[in-house]
Amino acid sequence: MRPSSLSPSSGRRQRQHRRVPGASSVALAAGLVLLYYAFSIGITFYNKWIMKSFGFPLFMTLLHLLVIFLLSGLARRCAKRPARPLLPWAAYLRQVAPAALSTALDVGLSNWSFLYITVSLYTMTKSSAVLFILFFSLIFKLEEPRAALVVVVLLIAGGLFLFTYKATQFDTEGFAMVLGASFLGGIRWTLTQMLLQKDELGLQNPIDTMFHLQPAMFLGLFPLFAAFEGLPLSASEKMFRFYEVELLLVLLGKLTLGGMLAFGLGFSEFLLVSKTSSLALSISGIFKEVCTLLLATHLMGDHLSLLNWLGFVVCLLGLSLHVALKALSATGQKGTHQPKEPGSSPDLELLLLHRQEQEDPVGFPQR
């Protein structure tokens, strides 16, 4: 047998070189993070901007759902895959519809709140969804009770209290809407986790998930729209009693843009996770909160006191601790090669965690 021409030291250097990510990989990851930031932050400020001139958030959300459904259907048709899953009605109504309904109400209330509250207060209050996610995860036994979770709850709840205490731009009605949306978000992501863990449904691909969720979300939100916005919208000059077709088309174009942003957000998340990891996406989501608040103070004129900023920092510590706990749990399972308990998926929970503050109606990203 011919002896190897490589010395042990050169072999180690080659292995180390293979483990170090190249500049192209770092640049790709950075580009995907920036793309995710552009869509995620963009849709938040878009919703606030559009609500200043168009006061029908539920109609806007319905239009977004329609745009996402059409784009996801087009993507499914163009995808080069041998088979595209299409659920039967029985499985759809029993397993997908509950998650879709809670998602629709979460998104609808979130967008509705932009009529009353600032971007900064919305961002902070929506972070409280982690508390409800933990609550429902414990109920459905997707999470094991741990002392560290008490610290997470105290940090997030304490940070939210400090952020809203004597806030100069506080609105009770809008705050109640976002808090209700956060409660629904806890149900939403718990049902989402249970849904994605059912491999027999075949909804691991985000495009397929978007396609299946949007119809049920549309039907679930439509009665709320009809009750609160149906008559005012039909009598408004900005929609059904329009005078100029050109202005109507411009308005519809602006509303359609939001649906495209929502679809782009879901797809950018999928790209970031597939090229990096769900932990990278969760960490990016935490830093995105900082960028959102800084932009809100400079672009939207949000006023934050020193106490408000302190509450924001405390809340971020709670979110960071939650992400760290999930990462350690996932690393421990991989290191020991122990089989996962039924319903346990720390990596999936990491992936879902950063979505709790999003108001977009996209579906759920891939594991």
Backbone hydrogen bonds, N-H to C=O, Kabsch-Sander energy under -0.5 kcal/mol:
donor,donor_aa,acceptor,acceptor_aa,energy
11,G,7,S,-2.3
12,R,8,P,-2.1
13,R,9,S,-2.1
14,Q,10,S,-2.1
15,R,11,G,-2.2
16,Q,12,R,-2.7
17,H,13,R,-2.3
18,R,14,Q,-2.0
19,R,15,R,-1.5
20,V,16,Q,-1.5
26,V,22,G,-2.0
27,A,23,A,-2.6
28,L,24,S,-2.3
29,A,25,S,-2.4
30,A,26,V,-2.6
31,G,27,A,-2.4
32,L,28,L,-2.3
33,V,29,A,-2.2
34,L,30,A,-2.3
35,L,31,G,-2.1
36,Y,32,L,-2.4
37,Y,33,V,-2.7
38,A,34,L,-2.5
39,F,35,L,-2.0
40,S,36,Y,-2.8
41,I,37,Y,-2.6
42,G,37,Y,-0.6
42,G,38,A,-1.3
43,I,39,F,-2.2
44,T,40,S,-1.2
45,F,41,I,-2.1
46,Y,42,G,-2.2
47,N,43,I,-2.2
48,K,44,T,-1.6
49,W,45,F,-2.4
50,I,46,Y,-3.1
51,M,47,N,-1.7
52,K,48,K,-0.7
52,K,49,W,-0.8
53,S,50,I,-1.0
54,F,50,I,-1.9
56,F,54,F,-0.7
60,M,56,F,-2.0
61,T,57,P,-2.3
62,L,58,L,-2.3
63,L,59,F,-2.2
64,H,60,M,-2.2
65,L,61,T,-2.3
66,L,62,L,-1.9
67,V,63,L,-2.3
68,I,64,H,-2.6
69,F,65,L,-2.2
70,L,66,L,-2.2
71,L,67,V,-2.6
72,S,68,I,-2.7
73,G,69,F,-2.2
74,L,70,L,-2.2
75,A,71,L,-2.4
76,R,72,S,-2.3
77,R,73,G,-1.9
78,C,74,L,-1.9
79,A,75,A,-1.4
81,R,79,A,-1.5
92,Y,88,P,-2.4
93,L,89,W,-2.8
94,R,90,A,-1.8
95,Q,91,A,-2.3
96,V,91,A,-0.8
96,V,92,Y,-1.3
97,A,92,Y,-2.3
100,A,96,V,-2.3
101,L,97,A,-2.8
102,S,98,P,-2.1
103,T,99,A,-1.9
104,A,100,A,-2.5
105,L,101,L,-2.2
106,D,102,S,-2.1
107,V,103,T,-2.7
108,G,104,A,-2.7
109,L,105,L,-2.4
110,S,106,D,-2.0
111,N,107,V,-2.6
112,W,108,G,-2.2
113,S,109,L,-1.9
114,F,110,S,-0.6
114,F,111,N,-0.9
115,L,112,W,-1.7
116,Y,113,S,-2.2
117,I,113,S,-2.2
122,Y,118,T,-2.1
123,T,119,V,-2.7
124,M,120,S,-2.2
125,T,121,L,-2.5
126,K,122,Y,-2.5
127,S,123,T,-0.9
127,S,124,M,-0.6
128,S,125,T,-1.4
129,A,126,K,-1.7
130,V,127,S,-1.5
131,L,128,S,-1.2
132,F,128,S,-1.0
133,I,129,A,-2.5
134,L,130,V,-2.5
135,F,131,L,-2.0
136,F,132,F,-2.7
137,S,133,I,-2.2
138,L,134,L,-2.0
139,I,135,F,-1.7
140,F,136,F,-2.5
141,K,138,L,-0.7
142,L,137,S,-3.2
143,E,137,S,-1.4
149,L,146,R,-0.7
150,V,146,R,-0.7
150,V,147,A,-0.9
151,V,147,A,-1.0
152,V,148,A,-1.9
153,V,149,L,-2.5
154,L,150,V,-2.4
155,L,151,V,-2.5
156,I,152,V,-2.4
157,A,153,V,-2.7
158,G,154,L,-2.5
159,G,155,L,-2.5
160,L,156,I,-2.2
161,F,157,A,-2.0
162,L,158,G,-2.4
163,F,159,G,-2.1
164,T,160,L,-1.9
165,Y,161,F,-1.4
167,A,164,T,-1.5
170,F,167,A,-1.0
175,F,171,D,-2.5
176,A,172,T,-2.4
177,M,173,E,-1.8
178,V,174,G,-2.2
179,L,175,F,-2.4
180,G,176,A,-2.3
181,A,177,M,-2.4
182,S,178,V,-2.4
183,F,179,L,-2.0
184,L,180,G,-2.3
185,G,181,A,-2.2
186,G,182,S,-1.7
187,I,183,F,-1.4
188,R,184,L,-3.0
189,W,185,G,-2.7
190,T,186,G,-1.5
191,L,187,I,-2.6
192,T,188,R,-2.1
193,Q,189,W,-2.3
194,M,190,T,-2.0
195,L,191,L,-2.2
196,L,192,T,-2.7
197,Q,193,Q,-1.2
198,K,195,L,-1.3
199,D,197,Q,-1.2
201,L,198,K,-1.8
202,G,199,D,-1.0
209,T,205,N,-1.9
210,M,206,P,-2.6
211,F,207,I,-2.3
212,H,208,D,-1.9
213,L,209,T,-2.1
214,Q,210,M,-2.1
216,A,212,H,-0.6
217,M,213,L,-2.3
218,F,214,Q,-2.8
219,L,215,P,-2.4
220,G,216,A,-2.1
221,L,217,M,-1.9
222,F,218,F,-1.8
225,F,221,L,-2.0
226,A,222,F,-2.9
227,A,223,P,-1.9
228,F,224,L,-1.9
229,E,225,F,-2.9
230,G,225,F,-1.4
233,L,229,E,-2.5
234,S,230,G,-1.9
235,A,231,L,-1.5
236,S,232,P,-0.6
236,S,233,L,-0.8
239,M,236,S,-1.1
240,F,233,L,-1.1
241,R,236,S,-2.2
242,F,239,M,-1.0
248,L,244,E,-1.6
249,L,245,V,-2.5
250,V,246,E,-2.1
251,L,247,L,-2.2
252,L,248,L,-2.6
253,G,249,L,-2.1
254,K,250,V,-2.1
255,L,251,L,-2.3
256,T,252,L,-2.4
257,L,253,G,-1.7
258,G,254,K,-0.9
258,G,255,L,-0.5
259,G,255,L,-1.0
260,M,256,T,-1.9
261,L,257,L,-2.3
262,A,258,G,-2.3
263,F,259,G,-2.2
264,G,260,M,-2.5
265,L,261,L,-2.3
266,G,262,A,-1.9
267,F,263,F,-2.1
268,S,264,G,-2.6
269,E,265,L,-2.2
270,F,266,G,-1.8
271,L,267,F,-2.2
272,L,268,S,-2.3
273,V,269,E,-2.5
274,S,270,F,-2.4
275,K,271,L,-1.9
276,T,272,L,-1.7
281,L,277,S,-1.4
282,S,278,S,-2.1
283,I,279,L,-2.6
284,S,280,A,-2.4
285,G,281,L,-1.9
286,I,282,S,-1.5
287,F,283,I,-1.9
288,K,284,S,-1.8
289,E,285,G,-1.1
289,E,286,I,-0.6
290,V,286,I,-1.0
291,C,287,F,-2.0
292,T,288,K,-2.6
293,L,289,E,-2.2
294,L,290,V,-2.3
295,L,291,C,-2.5
296,A,292,T,-2.2
297,T,293,L,-1.9
298,H,294,L,-1.5
299,L,295,L,-3.5
300,M,295,L,-0.7
300,M,296,A,-0.9
302,D,296,A,-1.9
304,L,302,D,-0.6
309,W,305,S,-2.2
310,L,306,L,-2.0
311,G,307,L,-2.2
312,F,308,N,-2.0
313,V,309,W,-2.3
314,V,310,L,-2.4
315,C,311,G,-2.3
316,L,312,F,-2.3
317,L,313,V,-2.0
318,G,314,V,-1.7
319,L,315,C,-2.3
320,S,316,L,-2.9
321,L,317,L,-2.4
322,H,318,G,-2.0
323,V,319,L,-2.3
324,A,320,S,-2.5
325,L,321,L,-2.5
326,K,322,H,-2.1
327,A,323,V,-2.4
328,L,324,A,-2.7
329,S,325,L,-2.2
330,A,326,K,-2.4
331,T,327,A,-2.5
332,G,328,L,-2.5
333,Q,329,S,-1.9
334,K,330,A,-2.0
335,G,331,T,-2.6
336,T,332,G,-2.0
337,H,333,Q,-1.0
338,Q,333,Q,-1.0
344,S,341,E,-2.3
345,S,343,G,-0.5
349,E,345,S,-2.3
350,L,346,P,-2.3
351,L,347,D,-1.8
352,L,348,L,-2.3
353,L,349,E,-2.0
354,H,350,L,-0.9
355,R,352,L,-1.1
356,Q,353,L,-1.6
357,E,354,H,-0.7
358,Q,355,R,-1.7
